[in-house]
Amino acid sequence: MTSIASWEREFEVWDFSVSYSRLLLRSLRDTSPTRVDVLFSNVRFMHLPTQLEQLRIDLVAGHSFGGVDIPNSVKGNWYAINGGQSYIFATHCQWHEDEGNFKSESQFGPFARTD
């Protein structure tokens, strides 16, 4: 596993779009002066709670993780969340930090819970 990002703050599942296969995790400005959005694109599989006390993302090699096999023909990567307690198979993981509030639009485009 290769660590790609880590935050010591609470995150929650903010939006999941079945039609676009994208997952947005958000940490609000409750305990920090900034907000962090983490976007997973082209999600094929996810196993995670709706709220996380912290967020550490590791990139995992291979197409099998957590007892789940994804065919080699499917493009994407496994992302282990918080040491493998949770995991996501997606093509991309990106994040953006800003001073927006819970209603501010994400840097990644409009989502259902934002203006």
C-alpha positions as CSV (number, residue, x, y, z in Angstrom):
1,M,0.0,0.0,0.0
2,T,1.1,3.5,-0.8
3,S,-0.2,6.4,1.3
4,I,-1.6,9.2,-0.9
5,A,-3.5,11.4,1.5
6,S,-4.4,11.8,5.2
7,W,-6.4,14.1,7.4
8,E,-7.1,14.0,11.2
9,R,-10.6,15.4,11.0
10,E,-14.1,14.0,10.5
11,F,-15.5,13.2,7.1
12,E,-18.9,12.0,5.9
13,V,-20.3,10.6,2.7
14,W,-21.7,13.7,1.2
15,D,-23.0,12.5,-2.1
16,F,-23.0,9.4,-4.3
17,S,-24.2,9.5,-7.9
18,V,-25.2,6.2,-9.4
19,S,-25.5,7.7,-12.9
20,Y,-22.0,9.3,-12.8
21,S,-20.5,6.6,-10.4
22,R,-18.9,9.3,-8.3
23,L,-18.5,9.5,-4.5
24,L,-17.9,12.7,-2.6
25,L,-16.6,12.6,0.9
26,R,-16.7,16.0,2.8
27,S,-15.1,17.3,5.9
28,L,-16.8,20.5,7.1
29,R,-15.2,23.5,8.8
30,D,-16.4,22.5,12.3
31,T,-13.0,21.9,13.8
32,S,-10.8,23.5,11.1
33,P,-10.8,26.8,9.1
34,T,-11.1,24.9,5.9
35,R,-13.4,22.4,4.2
36,V,-12.0,19.3,2.3
37,D,-13.8,17.5,-0.5
38,V,-12.5,14.1,-1.7
39,L,-13.9,12.8,-4.9
40,F,-13.7,9.2,-6.2
41,S,-14.6,8.8,-9.8
42,N,-16.0,5.8,-11.7
43,V,-16.7,3.9,-8.5
44,R,-17.3,0.2,-9.2
45,F,-17.3,-1.0,-5.6
46,M,-17.3,0.6,-2.1
47,H,-17.4,-0.6,1.5
48,L,-17.4,2.2,4.0
49,P,-19.4,3.8,6.8
50,T,-21.3,7.1,6.2
51,Q,-19.1,8.9,8.8
52,L,-15.4,8.7,9.4
53,E,-13.5,10.1,12.4
54,Q,-10.4,10.6,10.3
55,L,-9.4,9.8,6.7
56,R,-6.3,8.1,5.4
57,I,-6.3,6.9,1.8
58,D,-3.8,4.3,0.6
59,L,-3.4,3.1,-3.0
60,V,-3.5,-0.7,-3.2
61,A,-2.0,-2.7,-6.1
62,G,-4.0,-5.4,-7.8
63,H,-7.6,-6.1,-8.7
64,S,-8.4,-8.1,-5.5
65,F,-8.9,-6.5,-2.0
66,G,-11.1,-7.2,1.0
67,G,-12.3,-10.5,-0.4
68,V,-13.6,-8.7,-3.6
69,D,-12.3,-9.6,-7.0
70,I,-12.7,-7.1,-9.8
71,P,-12.0,-8.4,-13.4
72,N,-8.6,-7.3,-14.8
73,S,-10.4,-5.8,-17.8
74,V,-12.0,-3.2,-15.5
75,K,-9.9,0.0,-15.2
76,G,-9.4,1.3,-11.8
77,N,-7.5,1.0,-8.5
78,W,-8.3,-0.1,-4.9
79,Y,-8.2,2.6,-2.3
80,A,-7.9,1.4,1.2
81,I,-9.5,3.7,3.7
82,N,-8.1,4.0,7.3
83,G,-5.8,1.1,7.0
84,G,-8.2,-1.2,5.1
85,Q,-11.2,-0.9,7.4
86,S,-13.0,0.4,4.4
87,Y,-12.2,0.3,0.7
88,I,-13.2,1.7,-2.7
89,F,-12.5,0.6,-6.3
90,A,-12.5,3.6,-8.6
91,T,-10.5,5.1,-11.4
92,H,-9.5,8.4,-9.7
93,C,-9.2,10.0,-6.3
94,Q,-8.8,13.7,-6.0
95,W,-9.2,16.3,-3.2
96,H,-9.6,20.0,-2.8
97,E,-9.4,22.2,0.3
98,D,-11.1,25.6,0.5
99,E,-13.0,27.9,2.8
100,G,-16.5,27.0,1.6
101,N,-19.3,26.0,3.9
102,F,-21.7,23.0,3.7
103,K,-23.8,24.7,1.0
104,S,-21.0,25.9,-1.2
105,E,-20.6,24.1,-4.5
106,S,-17.8,21.6,-4.7
107,Q,-14.7,22.3,-6.8
108,F,-15.7,19.1,-8.6
109,G,-19.0,20.4,-9.8
110,P,-22.6,20.5,-8.6
111,F,-23.9,17.8,-6.2
112,A,-27.3,17.3,-4.8
113,R,-26.6,18.7,-1.3
114,T,-25.0,21.9,-2.5
115,D,-26.3,25.1,-4.1
